[in-house]
Amino acid sequence: MSRWVPGPTSRLPLLLPLLFSMSACVFVPDLSRFPSCDDQGGCPAGFSCLPPERICLPDCGARGPCLPDVPAGDDGGTPPPAQQGDAGVDPLLLEEETLGDGVEGVDYPFQFRARGGTPPYTFSLRGEPPPGLRLDEARGSLSGKPTTPGEFQFTLGLVDQEARSTERTFSVRIHAPLILAGPGVLADFPKGDPYTEQLSALGGRPPYRFELVQPNSLPAGLVLTANGYVQGTSSAAGTSFEVRVTDDARPAQTATLLLQLTTTSCSSLVDTCMRTRSVPAGKEGVSYAYSMQATSLSGTSGTWKVDANGVLPPGIGLDPSTGRLSGTPTAAAKGSSYDFTLTRTDIFGSVKTPPLRLQVH
């Protein structure tokens, strides 16, 4: 006898009159291989009851592909358990996620998200997550306080209740805390003469963007550029002002610092004097550069040196012809402050900086 596999149940109202009502039709489907409806009209998962015949037919299309026809000689019956378990189950997936940046020593919470398969899920890590972070294998959350800056890559594994599995590779950046390094007291600006001083930042994720916390808080004629230069020409008095720096991390970090700016009465026509008041902080392993500023009589060149009792951080040197401090602080300098005084000497005499302190983070 011929056999017929039902299509989607939505087609049954159209087909049944043809199959069961037309007396001239001699084609009769073999429905013996499908389970019977129970007394309440219920069927196994993935099947719907056909009331007139009390037969459970597969939900073709709605719960996955239709069951294949039974080869000749097969005794039919219900589909095997594995097929029943996979019917209607979405693929197991880890959702597309981009991990945000973390900050050394700051709580880092992140929740991975999974879908499909059969919950509950179990998560696992392969590779090296940032030191200080741990994975909750049941909840899929990554948390803790990162202890080491850098970029880290690891693979996250996911297994569901039916032992289906998948995995994805993630990367995360951990940054040092953002610091507005100064200088806290800017070099004095000469009234009526062009002036430039540079602010610097450390940590976070460059590039940095600088701005005044209170607009127009600099002396008239001076401005703060987005890349950290205070510049212009002013005849106003000095002042204090607050600066905010923002980095390029995701999410962005910000830091603020109250700075001081004063005028100098020195004239390059009759005086030689020191205008530098302080120096910015440095960071171990990060390139450092800062130039001393002095007013010299008629632009006379001079020679700079570190006074006998002063000590520069390991890795930092002084250019004797320009007064520029530069280099890269070494690990030996980390976490320490270095005190020193610089002297500039020309044919008209010598001038000294105030006592300076360079702190290395």
DAJOZI-V112162 format. One line per field, one symbol per residue. phi: phi as a letter, one per 30 degrees, with the letter a starting at -180 (. if undefined). psi: psi as a letter, one per 30 degrees, with the letter a starting at -180 (. if undefined). A space follows every 10 residues. Layout:
phi = ???
psi = ???
This chain:
phi = .dcbcddedd ddedddeddc cddddcdbdc cddcdddddc idbdejbbdc eechcdcddd idbjdddddd eejddijddd eddddddicd edbcddbcdd dcbeicebcb cdbbbiibdd cbcbcbjcde ejcbcdddci ccakcecbdk cbbacccbbc dcidbaabcb bbcccdedbd djddcdeecd dicebbbccb bbihbddcbc addceicdee jcbcddcjcc akbbcdddac accccbccdb ddcbbbadcb bbcbcdcddb bbbccdcabd dbbeicebaa cdbbccdhid dbbcaddedc bddejcbcdd dcicdakbed ddddibcbca bcbcbbdckb bcddecbccc d
psi = klkkkkakff feeeeeeeef fjffkgjkkj gffkllkafg glllkglkkj eefhkjkkik eehallklkk lkfkgballl eeeeefkgkl kkkkkkkkkl llkkgkkjkk jlkllaajll lkllkkajlk kfklkjfefh kklajkfkla kkklkkkkka fgglllllkl kkkkllkkkj fakejlkkkk kflkkkkkll llaajlllkk lkejkgflkk fklklfggkj lakkglllll lkkkkkaglj lkllklkklk kllkgkkfff lklkfkflll llkkgkkkkk klklkkjhgk lakklklefl klkkfklkjf ffgkklajkl fffkglkkkl kkkkkaffak llllklkjkk .
